[in-house]
Amino acid sequence: MVQVINTVIPIFAIILLGWALQFKGFLPSNLISPLNGLVYYLAIPAMIFREVAKASFGTHFNLLLLAATLVPVAIVFVIALGVGSFYAVPKGHMGTFVQSSFHGNLGYIGLAVAYYLLGEGGFTKASILAAFLMVLQNFAAVFGLQAFSQGSGERHRFWFLVEKILGNPVVFSALLGILFSVTRIPVPELIDRSLHIISGMALPLALLVIGASISFGLIRSYLKLALSSGFLKLLVLPGVGLLMYLWLGIPRTQFLPGLILLASPTATITYVMASEMRGSTDLATAAVSMNTLLSALTFMFWLSLFT
């Protein structure tokens, strides 16, 4: 438990520091977007590629673990549709509510927890899983948003899906790293050291950006829906995943990276996707903000069971 606390509390302390810096004007709103772009398109991909490319793919990839991590996302997607229908969530909010219930912040928070708790080996396993998980998340998010959007066409839906999957720099860097790992192509030392330097800013800057994006005002406005999505995202999704892991007899040392990814809070990209596909950007911001804060407690709950 001490190891979990020593991992989770510092991570969320940096997130809260990001909020405080934004509140005090040290991280103005017009700076958050460029910083987010720097993290999303450069720092995180550099870190993931470097770790995966240097690792043995055969050692870190587990097909059974991958299946047990992907299936819970599909299950919770269906559950979220049922919950949203039961509570008669308005059509304009339904797609965003469903997306917020399963679309996790893998690149910023999930991988940070995996890295600081499990070390480089756990981070590599989590990065490989995250590549496949992001593809499923983006596909399901576009499908759900399209089903409840107010009139975007088939062509828009197709190219938006292609962009969000093939154009995702985190997915691309992980898949490129897998290619280098499988083919055993060495990364030149000059490039490796450059990537190492860039990687150093990835997780700290990502956590500051997450904190700077938190909105307490929108949490109050969408409290019920944000809490409902948080219950599904932070408790039901990792709970279903854990049952799958135990049922299939996957060892704890193998499934912890997957459990961390499933327990990650709602992804910040839900705001972008809601904006592009006519969902509710306010609900997306509220869900991201609330679920990020609550995940400090739920991470400690889930991880304390196995560490």
N, C-alpha and C positions, 0 to 999 in steps of 0.2 A: 504493500500500500504506500509506503514511503517513496518508493521509486516512481509510482504513478503520480503522486502529489508533486514530487520534484520535477516531473516532466510537464504535467498539465498546467500547474499554476504559473510557471514562468511564461509559457506560451500565451496564456490569456492575460497575463499582466502586460505583455507587449501589445496585445490587441487593445486593451483598455488605455494604454499609453497613446496608441494611435488616435483613439477617440478624444483623449484629453488634449493632444496636440492640435487636432482639428478644432476643438471647442475654443482653444486659446488663440487660434489663428496662425499657429506655426505650420499647419498643413491646410492651407486654404483650399476651397472646393475646386478651383481651377487647376490645382496641382495634383489632385488625387487621380484624375484620369490618365495623365501622362505617366505617373509613377506606376499605376496599375498596368499600363501598356508595357513598361519596362520590365516588370516582373513577369507578366503573362507571356510576352513574346521573346524574351531574352534570358532572364535569370533562371526561372524555373526550368524551362526546356534545357538550358545548358547543364544544370545540375542533374536532371534526370538522364540525359544522354550520357553524360560522363560516368555515372554510377552503373547504368545498365550495360553500356558498351564494354566496360572493364570486367563485368561479372560473367560467370558461367551460366548460360541460359538453362542448360539441362539441370543444373543444381537448384535454380531458383523458380523454375516454372513447374506448376502442378495442375494438370488438366482437371482433376477432380475438384481441387480447391477453386479453380476458375468457375466451374459450373455451379458450385455451391455458393459462390459470391454473386453470380449474375441472376440466378433464379429468384432470390428474394426480392430483387428490384422489380421484376415482372409481377410478383405476387402483390407487393405493396402498391404498385400502379393500379391494379384491379381493386384493391381494398380502398384506395383513395377515391376512385370513381364511385364506389358504393357509399362511402362516408359523405362525399360531396352531394350525392343525390339525396341521401337521407336528410341532410341538413338544408336541402334546397339552396345550395350555393348558387348565386346568380351566374348566368352563362358567361358574362364578361370576366368573372373571377374564377370560374371553374378550372380552366386550363392552367392558370397560374397556381391555384391551390393544389392541383394534382402534381404539377411539376415540383412544387416546393416540398412535397411529401416524400420524394425519392431522389431528387437530383442533388447529390452531395458535393461539397466543396473539397474535392480530392486534392487538387493541385496545391492549394494554399494551406489548408488546415490538416487534412488527412495525412499528407506526406510529411508535414512538419511533426505531427505526433509520432508517426512511424519512425522518423529519423532520430528524434531525441529519445524515444523510449527503446527502440530496438536496434539502433545503430545502422551502419551502412548495409549490412546484410538484409535486415528487415526493410530498410528503405528501398533496396533493389527489388525485393519481392513485391512490395507495395506498388512500386512504379510500373512493373510489368502488369500486375492486376489492374491498375488504374487505367492503363491504355485501353484495355478491352471494356472495362466498366464505363469509361467515358463515352465510348461508341454507343453502348446500349442506352445510357442515360440521355444522350443527345437525341437519339432516334425516338425514344419514348416521349421525350419532352416536346419535340416537334409534332409528333403524332397527336399528343394530348392537346397542345395549344391549337393545332389546326382544327381539331374536332369541335372546339368551342370558340373559335375566332369569329370575327364579324366580316368574313368575306374575302380573305386572301386566296388567290387562285392556286391551281394545281402546279403551275410552272414555278410560282414563287415558293411553294412548299418544297418542291424537289430541290431547287438550287440552294435554298436556305439550309436544307438538311445536308447536302453535299458540303457546303461551306462550313457548317458547324462540326462536321466529322473530319473531313480531309483537311480543312483549314485550321483545325485546332492544334496549336503549336505544342501543347503538352502531349497529345496523342502522337503527333508526328515525331517528336523527339524520342518518345518511348519506343515507337516502332523502328525508328532508325537505329536506336541503341540495341534493340533486339537483333536487327540485321547484322550489326557489327559483332555482337556477342555470338550469334549462331555461326557466322562464317569465320569468327576468330580474326577479324581484321584488326590489327593493332592501331591504337590512336597515337600518333606521334607525340613525343614528350612536350614539344613546343605548344601544340594545340591543347594537350591535356592540362598543362599548367595554366594556360589562358582560361580554359573552362573552369578550372578550380578557383581562380580569382573571381570570375564572374559569379560562380555558384555561391560564393561567400555572402553575397548581398540578397540572395533569393528569399530565404525563409524570413529573416528579420523584416525586410521591406514588405513582403507579402502580408505579414501579420499587422504591421502598421497601417497598411492600406485597408485591410479588413476593418480595423478599429475605426478608422477615419470615416468609413461608410455607414456606421451604425446610426440609426435614426430612432430615438425614443418617442418622438411625436407620432410617427406612423405606427409604432408598436401599439400605442394606446388606441389609435383609430381602428386597427384591424386585429384587436387582441384575440377574439374568439377564433378566427380563421388561422391566425399565426400560431396559436397554441395547438390547434387541432393538427396542423401540418407538422408542427414540432413533435407532437406525440407519435405520429406515424414515422417521421424521419429519424428521431433520436432514440425511440424505444422499440417500436414495432419492427422496423427494418433490420436493425442489428439483432433483435431478438429472433426473428425468423432466420437470419443468417446463422446465428449461433446454434439453433436447433438443427439446421442443415449440417453444419460442421460436426456436431456431436453424433447425429444420426449416421453420418457416413464414416465416422471413426477417424476423422482427420486430426492429427496431433495438435496440441495447443501451440507448439512452436511454429507450426505451419499456418494455422488459421488466424493468428493474431493480426498480421498485416491486413487480411481481408476484413476482419471484424472492425479494425480501426477505420478503414475506408467506408464501410457501411454505417458506422456511427458518426461520420462527419456531418456537420450541419448543412443547411441548405446553401447551395452554391451561389456566388454573386452573379454568375452568368444568367441566372433565372431572370434578373432584371432586364438584361439585354435581350433575351429571347422573348420575354413578355412584351417589350417595346416593339420588337420587330414583327411580332405575330399578333398584335392587338389584344394582348392580355392585360392584366392589371399590374402596372409597374409599382404602384403604391403598396399593393399586397405583397409583391415580390420583395420590396425593400423591407417591409415589416417582418416578413418571414425570415429573411436573411439575418436581420438584426437580432430578433428574439432567439432564433434557433442557434445562432452563434454564441450568444451569452449563455443559454441553457446547456449547450454542449460541454461547457466546462464541468458541470456536475455529472452529466450522463457519461462522459468519457471516463471520469473517475470511477463511476459505478461499474461500467462494463470491464474496464481494464483491471480493477481491483479484484475481480473474480479469478483472474488468471496470472497475476504477477505478484 
